[in-house]
Amino acid sequence: MSTRTPNTDRGRHRRRLRRPLIATAIAAALLALAATAFAGPTAFIGPFGTITTITSTVPENGDVNPYGIVTVPHSAGALVAGDILIANFNAASNLQGTGTTIDELSPSSAHMPPGSAHVFAKINASALPGPCPGGVGLTTALAALPSGFVVVGSLPTTDGTSATAKAGCLLVLGDQGQVVETIAGPMIDGPWDMTSVSHGEWTTLFVSNVLPGITDRTADHANIVRIRLETAPGKIPAVAGESVIATGFTARTDPTALVIGPTGLALGDHGTLYVADTLGNRIASVPNAIGRNTPFRHGGTTVTTGGFLNGPLGLALAPNGDILTANAGDGFIVETAPDGTQLAARIADMNPAGSAGTLFGLVVANGTDGVYYVDDGDNALRLLH
């Protein structure tokens, strides 16, 4: 099955957006049409049939292209447990790799108009406490740690094109949104997505890098890096180790999407890392991601490919352990069992339904009553339930 590439060239459409965003009866009708997509009886998203628009993600400075999304696990400082953090990839100019803001949105803050999203952090590239080659352009890589820190990836450009893309870094922010350190160096080269797991005073980050060896042709050079952080209460996270744990994922530059490569990441049972391989139109797995000492080569093991997948981007785990992915190619969210069986597909796009390149990160709602996801077609946080 061919994979259509994400299309993020929607600047004029976004700047025209002024009215509050609301769920419509049209969305329900479109979801009814999507019932032709298979839904197994045990699928987590099988019963879902409503799209609700929670709010615009556009902050006061006009940043657009919401990519990363994560739920705050514990209240600390300005962070409120249950709130949702969203990273913006583009500045108001709509140049990719120039966004500098992280929104903090409450799921109950329905129908906020553009410009009213609460900003948790606005990052000044000229005032960073450490190196970040190229500056700031916030990606899908976003994690909220139990210790009250937030980590976000930066893949910066100066003019929105891959010709000026630089290695970037991981930015570590305190609970008031201030950058307290950067993580850069040879292991970080275009951090595109990330997931994390914490045990006591330790946190492990898994980061997909898309720039190693990248060209305008598809190449198998993208990798996954594991970073161990010491995250003792009251102390800035400290890097205790970095390792490449998987190689051979496909990536390439793209004139409309900047970069296409492994995007969604989530850690499942027994330490298995699941990866959304967008160009390969598949979900891959890396076994023993927590403990492995050598890189798993050739892009991991294929869990599933084709079928309802159409350029999977964002990836999250359902409460039952199934894998949820957001399609770049047609705006569906697809549920896959760990054994590779595709269980369900539900339309989640409203711009119109089935348009390409608008869905990126997603998280399961607290209480397991739906899936929150970012829609960069009109810069919105939505809920499928």
C-alpha positions in Angstrom: 0.0 0.0 0.0 1.4 3.4 -0.9 1.8 6.0 1.8 0.8 9.6 1.2 3.1 12.2 2.9 1.9 14.6 5.5 1.0 18.0 4.2 1.7 20.9 6.5 1.4 23.7 4.0 -1.7 25.2 5.4 -0.6 28.6 6.7 -3.2 30.8 5.0 -6.0 28.5 6.0 -4.8 28.6 9.6 -4.5 32.4 9.7 -8.1 32.8 8.5 -9.4 30.7 11.4 -11.2 33.0 13.8 -14.4 31.4 15.0 -14.5 29.1 18.0 -14.0 25.4 17.3 -17.0 23.2 18.2 -18.1 19.6 17.6 -20.7 19.4 14.9 -23.4 17.0 13.8 -21.5 16.6 10.5 -18.7 14.9 12.5 -21.2 12.4 13.9 -22.4 11.7 10.4 -18.9 11.2 9.1 -18.2 8.8 11.9 -21.3 6.9 11.0 -20.0 6.5 7.5 -16.7 5.3 8.9 -18.5 2.3 10.4 -17.6 0.5 7.2 -14.1 0.3 8.7 -13.8 -2.9 10.6 -14.1 -2.9 14.4 -13.5 -6.0 16.4 -15.7 -6.7 19.4 -12.8 -6.2 21.9 -11.3 -3.1 20.3 -10.8 -0.2 22.6 -11.9 2.4 20.0 -14.7 0.2 18.6 -17.5 1.9 20.6 -16.3 5.4 19.8 -18.5 7.4 17.5 -18.1 11.1 18.3 -15.5 13.8 17.6 -15.5 16.7 20.1 -13.3 19.7 19.5 -11.8 20.8 22.9 -10.0 24.0 21.9 -7.8 25.8 19.6 -4.1 25.2 20.2 -2.9 28.6 18.8 -1.3 30.7 21.6 -1.1 34.5 21.7 2.1 34.6 19.6 0.4 32.6 16.7 2.4 29.4 16.7 0.8 26.7 14.7 1.3 23.0 13.7 0.6 21.2 17.0 2.7 18.0 16.9 3.6 16.6 20.3 1.0 15.8 23.0 1.4 14.4 26.5 -0.7 14.3 29.7 0.7 15.8 32.9 1.1 13.0 35.5 1.4 15.0 38.7 0.8 18.6 39.7 3.9 20.7 40.3 4.4 24.4 39.9 2.4 25.6 36.8 1.7 22.0 35.8 -1.7 20.6 36.7 -2.3 16.8 36.8 -4.5 15.8 34.0 -3.8 18.8 31.8 -2.5 18.3 28.3 0.8 19.7 27.0 1.1 20.4 23.3 4.3 21.4 21.4 4.0 23.7 18.3 6.4 23.0 15.4 5.7 26.2 13.4 5.9 29.9 14.3 3.1 32.2 13.1 5.0 32.6 9.9 4.1 28.9 9.3 7.8 28.1 8.7 8.5 24.6 9.9 11.0 24.0 12.6 10.5 27.5 14.1 7.8 26.9 16.8 8.8 27.9 20.3 5.8 27.3 22.5 4.3 24.5 24.6 0.6 24.9 25.4 -1.0 23.7 28.6 -4.7 22.9 28.1 -7.3 21.6 30.4 -9.7 19.0 28.8 -12.5 21.0 30.3 -11.5 24.2 28.6 -13.9 23.6 25.6 -14.4 26.1 22.8 -11.6 28.5 23.4 -10.9 30.6 20.3 -7.5 30.9 18.6 -5.1 33.0 20.5 -6.4 32.0 24.0 -4.4 28.8 24.6 -2.5 29.0 27.8 1.2 28.9 27.3 3.3 26.8 29.6 6.6 27.6 28.0 7.8 30.1 25.3 11.4 29.2 24.7 14.0 31.8 23.7 16.7 30.2 21.6 19.2 32.9 22.5 18.9 32.3 26.2 19.4 28.5 26.5 21.6 27.2 29.4 23.4 24.8 27.0 24.0 23.9 23.4 21.2 23.2 20.9 22.7 23.2 17.4 20.5 25.3 15.1 18.2 26.8 17.8 14.5 25.9 18.6 11.8 24.2 16.6 9.7 22.0 18.8 8.8 18.5 17.5 6.5 15.6 18.4 9.1 14.5 21.0 7.4 15.5 24.3 7.5 13.9 27.7 6.2 15.0 31.2 8.2 13.4 34.0 6.7 12.6 37.5 9.4 14.8 39.1 7.8 17.9 37.6 10.2 18.4 34.6 9.2 18.4 30.9 11.4 17.3 28.1 10.8 18.4 24.5 12.7 17.8 21.3 14.0 20.5 19.0 14.6 20.0 15.3 15.2 23.6 14.2 15.3 25.4 10.8 15.9 29.0 9.8 13.7 29.1 6.8 11.3 26.2 7.2 13.2 23.9 4.8 15.3 20.8 5.3 18.3 22.6 3.7 18.7 24.5 7.0 17.7 21.8 9.4 20.2 21.2 12.2 20.7 18.5 14.8 18.9 20.3 17.6 18.7 18.9 21.1 16.4 17.9 23.9 15.3 20.8 26.1 14.6 20.1 29.8 12.1 22.5 31.4 11.2 23.1 35.0 7.7 23.2 36.3 7.3 26.9 35.6 8.2 26.4 31.9 11.8 27.6 32.2 14.6 25.7 30.3 17.0 24.4 32.9 19.3 22.3 30.7 19.8 20.9 27.2 20.8 17.4 26.1 22.8 17.6 22.9 25.7 15.8 21.3 26.4 13.0 18.8 23.5 10.8 20.1 20.9 13.6 19.3 20.4 14.3 15.6 17.0 15.6 14.7 14.9 14.3 17.7 11.5 13.7 16.1 9.5 11.8 18.7 9.9 10.4 22.2 8.4 8.3 25.0 9.4 7.9 28.6 9.1 5.5 31.5 9.9 6.3 35.1 10.9 4.0 38.0 11.6 5.6 41.3 14.3 8.2 40.9 15.1 7.1 37.3 13.5 8.0 34.0 14.3 6.4 30.6 13.7 8.3 27.4 13.4 6.7 24.0 14.0 9.2 21.2 13.8 8.7 17.4 16.4 10.6 15.4 15.5 11.4 11.8 18.5 13.3 10.5 21.4 10.8 10.5 22.4 10.4 6.9 19.1 11.9 5.6 18.7 13.0 2.0 15.9 13.7 -0.4 15.7 9.9 -1.0 14.4 7.3 1.3 17.3 5.8 3.3 17.5 3.5 6.3 19.5 5.7 8.6 17.1 6.8 11.3 17.6 5.4 14.7 16.3 5.1 18.3 18.3 6.3 21.2 17.8 5.4 24.9 18.7 8.0 27.4 18.9 7.2 31.2 18.1 10.2 33.4 18.6 10.4 37.2 15.4 12.3 38.3 15.7 12.7 42.0 13.1 15.0 43.6 14.2 18.6 43.6 17.2 18.1 41.3 17.6 18.9 37.6 17.6 15.6 35.7 21.1 14.3 35.0 22.1 12.1 32.0 23.5 8.8 33.3 23.9 7.1 30.0 23.0 7.1 26.3 22.8 4.2 23.8 21.6 3.6 20.3 19.1 0.7 20.7 17.8 0.4 17.1 18.8 1.4 13.7 17.7 1.0 10.1 14.4 3.0 10.1 13.5 4.8 7.0 13.5 8.6 6.7 13.8 11.3 4.1 13.4 15.0 3.6 10.2 16.3 2.1 9.3 19.7 0.6 6.0 19.9 2.5 6.6 17.9 5.7 10.3 18.9 6.2 11.1 15.4 7.3 9.3 12.0 7.2 10.6 9.3 9.5 9.7 7.2 12.6 7.3 9.3 14.6 5.2 7.5 17.2 6.8 5.7 20.1 5.4 3.8 23.1 6.7 1.2 25.5 4.6 -1.9 25.9 4.7 -5.0 28.0 8.0 -6.8 28.7 10.0 -3.7 27.6 8.9 -3.9 24.0 9.2 -0.5 22.2 6.6 0.1 19.5 7.5 2.5 16.6 5.3 4.0 13.9 7.4 3.7 10.8 5.7 6.3 8.6 7.5 5.7 5.3 7.4 1.9 5.8 3.6 2.1 6.4 4.0 -0.3 9.3 4.3 -0.6 13.1 7.6 -2.0 14.2 8.8 -3.3 17.6 12.2 -3.4 19.3 12.4 -6.1 22.0 14.0 -5.6 25.4 14.3 -1.8 24.8 14.9 -1.2 28.4 17.9 -3.5 28.9 19.4 -4.3 25.5 23.1 -3.6 25.0 23.4 -3.8 21.2 21.3 -2.0 18.5 18.5 -4.0 17.0 19.1 -3.6 13.3 17.0 -3.4 10.1 14.2 -1.2 11.6 13.0 -3.6 14.2 10.5 -6.4 13.8 7.3 -5.7 11.8 4.2 -6.0 13.9 1.8 -5.1 11.1 1.9 -3.4 7.8 -0.7 -2.3 5.2 -4.3 -2.9 5.9 -5.9 0.1 7.5 -2.5 1.7 8.1 -1.8 4.7 5.8 1.4 6.4 6.9 1.1 6.0 10.7 2.4 9.0 12.7 1.4 9.4 16.3 1.3 6.2 18.5 0.0 5.5 21.9 -1.1 2.4 23.9 -4.7 1.7 24.8 -5.5 0.6 28.3 -5.8 -3.0 27.0 -2.3 -2.9 25.6 -3.4 -2.5 22.0 -1.4 0.0 19.8 -3.2 3.1 18.6 -1.8 5.0 15.5 -2.9 8.1 13.7 -2.7 7.9 9.9 -1.0 10.7 8.0 -2.6 9.5 4.7 -6.4 9.6 5.5 -7.1 10.9 9.1 -8.0 7.5 10.7 -7.0 6.2 14.1 -6.2 2.5 13.8 -6.1 0.0 16.7 -3.7 -3.0 16.4 -3.2 -5.9 18.8 0.3 -6.7 19.9 0.2 -9.8 17.8 -0.3 -7.6 14.7 -4.1 -8.1 14.2 -5.7 -4.8 13.1 -8.8 -4.5 15.2 -10.5 -1.2 14.3 -10.2 2.0 12.3 -12.1 5.2 13.2 -12.1 8.5 11.3 -10.7 11.3 13.5 -10.2 14.1 10.9 -12.7 16.9 10.3 -10.9 19.0 7.7 -12.8 17.4 5.8 -12.8 13.8 7.1 -10.2 11.8 5.2 -7.8 14.6 4.3 -4.1 13.9 4.6 -1.4 15.0 6.9 -3.3 16.5 9.8 -3.0 14.0 12.7 0.1 13.7 14.7 0.4 12.9 18.5 -2.3 11.2 20.5 -2.9 10.2 24.2 -5.6 8.1 25.9 -7.9 10.2 28.0 -7.9 9.9 31.7 -10.6 7.5 32.7 -10.1 5.6 29.4 -13.2 7.3 27.9 -11.6 8.4 24.6 -8.5 9.5 22.7 -7.2 13.0 22.7 -5.2 14.0 19.6 -3.8 17.1 17.9 -5.2 18.1 14.5 -2.8 20.5 12.6 -5.3 21.0 9.8 -6.9 23.8 11.9 -4.7 23.7 15.0 -7.1 22.0 17.4 -7.1 19.6 20.3 -9.8 17.0 19.7 -11.3 14.0 21.5 -12.5 10.8 19.8 -15.0 9.1 22.1 
